[in-house]
Amino acid sequence: MNKPYDLEERTFLFAKECRTYIRSLSKTTSNIEDGKQLIRSSGSVGANYIEANEKLGDKDLIFRLKISRKEAKESKFWLRLLHELNPEQRIISDSLLFEVEELRKILSAIITKTSK
């Protein structure tokens, strides 16, 4: 699947795909709780990126981008836990783990470029 160039759309699709993934998991206590955390952090990646684009100044832009990147790192943590505990769904979680790392790298590159 080709990923959209528009990062707002790409972060939206990531959050949506995380929700679809969580729906596919068995309803164990850990999956439910870890899934809730993943829902929050995956949605925050895009929400903070959108806020960063409001351009209230370079400091605010960098601050929001860093929050977005932090949420991507947190999403990766919850995805790794769910990935390890749900081997039957690894095809989906592998794809999500790859995407969240790509988003983190993109956000880091934007932060580095903007900070110069």
JOFENZI-V914041 format. One record per backbone hydrogen bond with DSSP energy under -0.5 kcal/mol. NH is the residue of the N-H (numbers start at 1). CO is the residue of the C=O. If there is no record, write none. Layout:
NH_CO / NH_CO
//
This chain:
7_5 / 10_6 / 11_7 / 12_8 / 13_9 / 14_10 / 15_11 / 16_12 / 17_13 / 18_14 / 19_15 / 20_16 / 21_17 / 22_18 / 23_19 / 24_20 / 24_21 / 25_21 / 25_22 / 28_26 / 32_28 / 33_29 / 34_30 / 35_31 / 36_32 / 37_33 / 38_34 / 39_35 / 40_36 / 41_37 / 42_38 / 43_39 / 44_40 / 45_41 / 46_42 / 47_43 / 48_44 / 49_45 / 50_46 / 51_47 / 52_48 / 53_49 / 54_51 / 55_52 / 61_57 / 62_58 / 63_59 / 64_60 / 65_61 / 66_62 / 67_63 / 68_64 / 69_65 / 70_66 / 71_67 / 72_68 / 73_69 / 74_70 / 75_71 / 76_72 / 77_73 / 78_74 / 79_75 / 80_76 / 81_77 / 82_78 / 83_79 / 84_80 / 85_81 / 86_82 / 89_86 / 90_87 / 93_89 / 94_90 / 95_91 / 96_92 / 97_93 / 98_94 / 99_95 / 100_96 / 101_97 / 102_98 / 103_99 / 104_100 / 105_101 / 106_102 / 107_103 / 108_104 / 109_105 / 110_106 / 111_107 / 112_108 / 113_109 / 114_110 / 115_111 / 116_112 / 116_113
//
